[in-house]
């Protein structure tokens, strides 16, 4: 059950990537979805981001993802488990 929920969430997140800015999408892809995950320190180095800017990217990507998932009717992990329609 947990593996399926993780796969569903990963698929949902991938569906949202085109709606994010390039750096937000790369942050989600590299630090969340990719195995092995990129560390925040390495991500910041790759993008030459100072700490404050990295915090802004993390915050904005979370806010935008929350909004995009809400548009798809996902407000909590319980909503994911109860989904009957495909993503």
BAFI-3210 file (N, C-alpha, C; in Angstrom, 3 decimals, decimal comma, padded with zeros to 6 digits):
// residues 87
n [1|2|3|4|5|6|7|8|9|10|11|12|13|14|15|16|17|18|19|20|21|22|23|24|25|26|27|28|29|30|31|32|33|34|35|36|37|38|39|40|41|42|43|44|45|46|47|48|49|50|51|52|53|54|55|56|57|58|59|60|61|62|63|64|65|66|67|68|69|70|71|72|73|74|75|76|77|78|79|80|81|82|83|84|85|86|87]
n.u [000,829|001,915|003,991|002,551|001,199|003,377|004,320|002,095|002,061|004,545|004,043|001,958|003,371|005,235|003,474|002,860|005,170|005,637|004,200|005,614|008,332|011,503|013,668|012,300|011,055|013,319|014,366|012,370|012,497|015,249|015,792|013,706|012,428|014,344|016,497|019,617|018,755|019,500|021,485|020,557|022,607|024,320|022,578|022,194|024,797|025,114|023,293|024,238|023,239|022,681|022,116|019,715|018,306|017,965|016,244|014,036|013,367|012,671|010,461|008,682|008,272|006,936|004,596|003,454|003,152|001,329|-000,907|-001,334|-001,818|-004,129|-005,884|-006,211|-007,697|-006,416|-005,749|-004,696|-002,838|-004,711|-006,591|-005,255|-005,173|-007,865|-008,483|-010,154|-010,102|-007,808|-004,565]
n.v [-001,202|001,271|001,598|001,884|004,280|006,014|005,827|006,831|009,461|010,380|010,257|012,125|014,440|014,593|015,176|017,766|019,200|020,612|022,941|024,434|026,764|026,620|026,189|025,472|023,108|021,534|021,388|019,846|017,531|016,723|016,734|015,398|013,395|011,986|009,137|008,245|010,848|014,319|016,257|019,153|020,981|020,310|020,761|023,540|024,380|023,500|025,136|027,545|028,982|031,231|030,763|032,042|032,369|029,684|028,885|030,418|029,216|026,642|027,259|028,565|026,540|024,633|026,017|026,444|023,787|022,841|024,365|023,493|020,747|020,943|021,895|019,571|018,184|017,114|017,314|016,199|013,308|011,365|011,935|011,073|008,293|007,722|008,175|007,473|007,945|008,065|009,621]
n.w [000,000|000,858|-001,007|-003,384|-002,849|-002,678|-005,303|-006,684|-005,680|-006,613|-009,355|-009,553|-008,785|-010,879|-012,975|-012,369|-012,787|-015,322|-014,890|-013,117|-012,423|-014,147|-012,335|-009,998|-010,838|-011,374|-008,803|-007,472|-009,041|-008,773|-005,961|-004,774|-006,423|-007,911|-007,757|-006,630|-004,330|-004,788|-002,666|-000,712|-000,433|-002,577|-004,726|-004,491|-005,009|-007,682|-009,001|-008,290|-006,053|-003,439|000,113|000,978|-001,427|-002,174|-000,133|-000,873|-003,333|-002,464|-000,832|-002,645|-004,537|-002,996|-002,300|-004,839|-005,712|-003,804|-004,470|-007,156|-006,751|-005,217|-007,144|-008,533|-006,787|-004,605|-001,348|000,854|002,063|002,439|000,509|-001,723|-001,351|-001,585|-004,228|-007,242|-009,907|-012,712|-012,604]
ca.u [000,000|002,775|004,707|001,618|000,970|004,587|004,332|001,037|002,495|005,604|003,398|001,270|004,377|005,756|002,444|002,847|006,452|005,580|003,558|006,560|009,464|012,573|014,433|011,404|010,903|014,578|014,455|011,491|013,035|016,544|015,837|012,590|012,042|015,494|017,167|019,614|018,377|020,554|021,415|020,273|023,896|024,776|021,651|022,523|026,074|024,884|022,546|024,916|022,235|022,971|021,183|018,416|017,628|017,551|015,049|012,941|012,986|011,977|009,164|007,800|007,881|005,928|003,346|002,884|002,708|000,120|-001,986|-001,581|-002,441|-005,497|-006,676|-006,473|-008,513|-005,555|-005,493|-003,987|-002,504|-005,961|-007,207|-004,525|-005,611|-009,249|-008,670|-010,626|-009,785|-006,372|-003,919]
ca.v [000,000|002,448|001,724|002,430|005,691|006,741|005,876|007,759|010,819|010,722|010,505|013,420|015,499|014,700|015,837|019,182|019,837|021,609|024,163|025,125|027,390|025,659|025,860|024,754|021,756|020,826|021,120|018,711|016,365|016,305|016,564|014,585|012,262|011,238|008,220|008,840|012,262|015,320|017,003|020,580|021,666|020,051|021,463|024,969|024,565|023,324|026,291|028,729|029,683|031,511|030,120|032,731|032,056|028,287|028,878|030,960|028,187|025,591|027,777|028,818|025,268|024,007|026,765|026,176|022,391|022,750|024,929|022,616|019,519|021,290|021,952|018,182|017,592|016,484|018,220|015,426|011,957|010,598|012,143|010,211|006,914|007,570|008,496|006,393|008,289|008,117|010,925]
ca.w [000,000|000,937|-002,273|-004,366|-002,520|-003,071|-006,768|-007,086|-005,367|-007,556|-010,644|-009,429|-008,793|-012,254|-013,783|-012,026|-013,114|-016,393|-014,404|-012,244|-013,112|-014,433|-011,130|-009,086|-011,372|-011,153|-007,362|-007,181|-009,732|-008,230|-004,497|-004,304|-007,248|-008,422|-006,833|-005,292|-004,287|-004,696|-001,410|-000,879|-000,616|-003,959|-005,619|-004,413|-005,701|-009,117|-009,496|-007,755|-005,257|-002,028|001,037|000,956|-002,686|-002,082|000,718|-001,676|-004,309|-001,725|-000,401|-003,789|-005,159|-002,126|-002,435|-006,160|-005,741|-002,989|-005,287|-008,296|-006,263|-004,815|-008,371|-008,908|-005,735|-003,605|-000,238|001,875|001,620|002,443|-000,810|-002,651|-001,122|-001,988|-005,644|-008,118|-011,282|-012,966|-012,379]
c.u [000,864|003,507|003,800|001,349|002,174|004,660|003,280|001,452|003,598|005,026|002,655|002,258|004,956|004,760|002,429|004,107|006,366|004,977|004,480|007,608|010,545|013,303|013,575|011,242|012,172|014,772|013,609|012,064|014,299|016,511|014,716|012,416|013,207|016,074|018,578|019,313|019,614|020,393|021,117|021,560|024,385|023,876|021,977|023,832|025,889|024,214|023,146|023,945|022,771|021,865|019,793|017,631|017,163|016,290|013,838|012,439|012,194|010,571|008,204|007,359|006,824|004,581|002,670|002,392|001,405|-001,083|-002,346|-002,256|-003,881|-006,412|-007,039|-007,277|-007,718|-005,216|-004,727|-003,642|-003,747|-006,686|-006,550|-005,013|-007,025|-009,523|-009,127|-010,248|-008,270|-005,838|-003,804]
c.v [001,253|002,678|002,323|003,904|006,525|006,890|006,850|009,197|011,259|011,041|011,844|014,577|015,687|015,412|017,353|019,920|020,868|022,947|024,999|025,852|026,340|025,229|025,119|023,299|020,936|020,486|019,890|017,432|015,840|015,948|015,683|013,290|011,388|010,334|008,012|010,340|013,155|016,055|018,472|021,360|021,512|020,782|022,953|025,263|024,482|024,550|027,615|029,626|029,987|030,904|030,737|032,393|030,601|028,170|029,387|029,938|027,079|026,039|027,952|027,519|024,559|024,700|026,460|024,740|022,213|023,248|023,995|021,315|019,776|021,374|020,558|017,448|016,871|017,519|017,535|014,051|011,061|010,753|011,266|008,776|006,691|007,861|007,288|006,670|008,305|009,543|011,709]
c.w [000,000|-000,379|-003,333|-004,110|-002,918|-004,587|-007,283|-006,839|-006,323|-008,929|-010,640|-009,498|-010,191|-013,170|-013,548|-012,482|-014,242|-015,956|-013,508|-013,064|-013,309|-013,164|-010,103|-009,535|-011,155|-009,680|-007,008|-007,800|-009,044|-006,748|-003,960|-005,091|-007,697|-007,346|-007,360|-005,387|-004,186|-003,368|-001,703|-001,132|-002,056|-004,961|-005,650|-005,142|-007,214|-009,732|-009,032|-006,978|-003,866|-001,156|000,972|-000,308|-002,720|-001,233|-000,055|-002,702|-003,612|-001,332|-001,580|-004,457|-004,317|-002,261|-003,764|-006,269|-004,956|-003,781|-006,446|-007,876|-005,822|-006,035|-008,867|-007,838|-004,659|-002,541|000,884|001,314|001,612|001,104|-001,864|-002,557|-001,638|-003,456|-006,430|-009,558|-011,485|-012,817|-013,646]
res [x|x|x|x|x|x|x|x|x|x|x|x|x|x|x|x|x|x|x|x|x|x|x|x|x|x|x|x|x|x|x|x|x|x|x|x|x|x|x|x|x|x|x|x|x|x|x|x|x|x|x|x|x|x|x|x|x|x|x|x|x|x|x|x|x|x|x|x|x|x|x|x|x|x|x|x|x|x|x|x|x|x|x|x|x|x|x]
***
